[in-house]
Amino acid sequence: MISEQSRADAQLLWDYHQMHHEPRPCSVAIGLGSHDLGVADTTVDLYKRGMMPLIAFTGATSPTTQERMPRGEAVHYRERALELGVQSSAVLVESHARNTGQNISFSKAVLEDAGAKVSSMLLVSKPYEERRAYATACKLWPGVDLVSASTVMTIDDYVAAIGSPQLVVDMLVGALQRLLVYPKLGFTVGQEIPDPVEVAYWRLWQAGFTSRLLEVK
């Protein structure tokens, strides 16, 4: 059971991790691979709404996706998109990336090889990874107009989908830690973190929501 304070703190982090961008037409959408097929579904929805003519799905496998997506996250995403009616010619696959930085840089190379001219990008991720994906793309692909997107849902809906409140809060805390640490390592641009969000983060850390934290020296 999560306390009322922890629930309120988790809500603060959930809201902060999302960029709250309004989707608008872009050159391409990049769907970031993960365990969550909802990323593929949301990317397809944006495509059908005429938000972009081309999709690039990116991602290899990880310990959490090896069993569910043995052919690779991007490959399974592409298969999902085709099932939902997207033309094969509109979907590119980058199947080697194993982290967000590689998602961006490897996708950039695939799009360049395909001759795609990219001036703007819809960056589709899990809800709690919007901001980190955005900060990573700003670092690795400067000059491109970035629009963040994810499945529109509440934190309660996401907890219901994952099935573990503890794990969801752990992921929110881990994602916030990366926003604090990664700019110093050169992985992302910095993001302004409001004081109430940072206080909530430390309170959740102290409450034991730590399974997704990095070991930082």
N, C-alpha and C positions, 0 to 999 in steps of 0.2 A: 504494500500500500504506500502511495506517495502522499506526503503531507500537503496541506493546502499551500504552505509557503513554497514548497518545491514545485507544485503545480503552477503557481503564479510565476515563479522564476522561469520555468520551462516555456511558458507562453511568451514571456518577454524575448527569450532567445529565438523561439519559432518565428515571431514577427520580424525580428531583426535580420535573421538569415535570409529572408525573402526581400528582393529588391523592390517589389511593388511596381514594376514596369508595366505599362500598357502595351500589349502586343501590337506591332505594326509591321507592314511589309518590309522584308529584308532580302538580301541576295541569296541567303542560304540559312538553313537551320542545322546546328550541330547538336545531336542527341548524345549525351554523355552516358556511357555504359555503366550499369550497376545491376543489382539484383532485381530492380524494380522495372517491370515491363510497362508500368504507367508512364515512364519517360517516353517510350515508343508511342504509346497511345496519344499522349499529349502532343508530341511532334506531328503525328498524323493529323490530329484535329486542326492544328495550326496550318498544315499544308492544305487541307480541304477547305479551310477558310480563306485561302489565297494569300497567305502570309509570306510564302516563299515558293520558288519553283524547284528547289533542289534541297535534298536532305543528305547529311553525312552522319552516319552512326559510327561511334568510336568506342572501342573497348575490347580487351582480350578476355581472360578469365581471372578470377581471384579465388582464394579459398572459400569465399561465401557464394560464389556463382558456379564453381566447377561442376557441381552435381546438377544444378538446375539448368545451366546453359553450357553444356559441354562443348559446343561448337564455337563458343565465344559470345560475349555479350552483344557486340555489334551485329554479328551474324543473326542471332536470335531476334534482335530488334528489327533488322531488315525483313526477316521472315514474317514478323508480326505486321509490319507496314504493308507488305504485299498481301497478306490475308485481309487487311482492312481496305484494300482497293487502290493502294498507291502503285503507279506504274514503275516497273523495274528500272527504267532508265532514269528515274528521278531520285534513286537512292544509291549513294556511295557507301562503301564500308571501309573502315580503318580498324583492323583487327589485332593490333599489336600493343596498343597503349595499356599501361598498368597503373597509371596515376593521372591526376587531372592535368598536370603539366604536359604529359605525353598526349593526353586526349587533344589538347589544343594544338601543340606543335606538329603532331603526326597528322591530324586532320587538315591542318594548313597545307602540308606537303601533298596530301591526297587531292585536295581541291586544286592546287596549283598544277599537278600532273593532269588533272581532268580539264584544265583550261578554264576553270570557273573564275569569273571576276567577282571578287568579294569586297564590297564596300561597307556592308552591314550584315549583322549576324544575329539570329535568334539562338540563344544559348539555352538549351533545355536540359534541366537536371532535376534531381529530387528536390522537394521544397526546401529542405534545410541546408542544401548545398548551393543554392542560387548565388549567394554573395561570394563564397569562395571561388566558384567557377568564374564569376564576373571578374574578381580581383586577379585571378590567374590569367584570363584572356587579356585583360588590360596590360599585364606585364609582358606576355609573350606574343601578342598580336596587336601592337599599338596602331592607331590610325583607323581601326575598323569601328564603326558605330555598333555598339553592343546593346542587345535587348535581352534581359533575363526572363525566363519562363519556366513554369513547372505546373504540375497538376494542381488545380485550385481545390484546396481541401483544408479543413481545420486540423489542429493538432490532435483532437479527439478522433477524427476520422483516420488519421495516420496511425495512431496508437492501435485502433481497431484493426487496421490492415496488417500491421506488423505483429500484433498480438502480445506485445511486451512493453508496458509503460517504462520500465527500467531501461530497456535497451534504447528506446526512442530518446529518453532524456540523456543517456550516455552519449548518443550520437550528436545531439545538440551541443553538449558540452565539448566533445571532441572537435566539432567543426569550429566552435568559437576559439578554442585554443589555437587551432591552425591559423586563424585570422590574426591572432596575436603574434605567433611565432614566425610564420612563413615570410612576411616582409623582410625580417632580419636575415633570413637565409637566401633572399633573392628570388623566391618562388612566386610571389604575388606583389601587387602594389598594396600599400597600406589602406586600411579602411577606418574611418572614424567610428569608434565604438563608444556610444553614450555611456555615461557613468552608471545609470541604473542597470544597463545590460551587463556591464563588467561586474558590478556588485552581485547580480543574480548568478553570473557564471561562477564566481568564487564561492558563493553560498552553496551552489549545487555540487561543486567539487568537494567542499568540506562535508556535504551530506552523503558522499560516497558514490556519485555518478561519474565513475572514473575509468570504465573499461575501455573507452575509445581514446584515451589520452596518449599522447606521444611521450616517450622518455626524452626529456630535454636536459642537456648538460649545461 
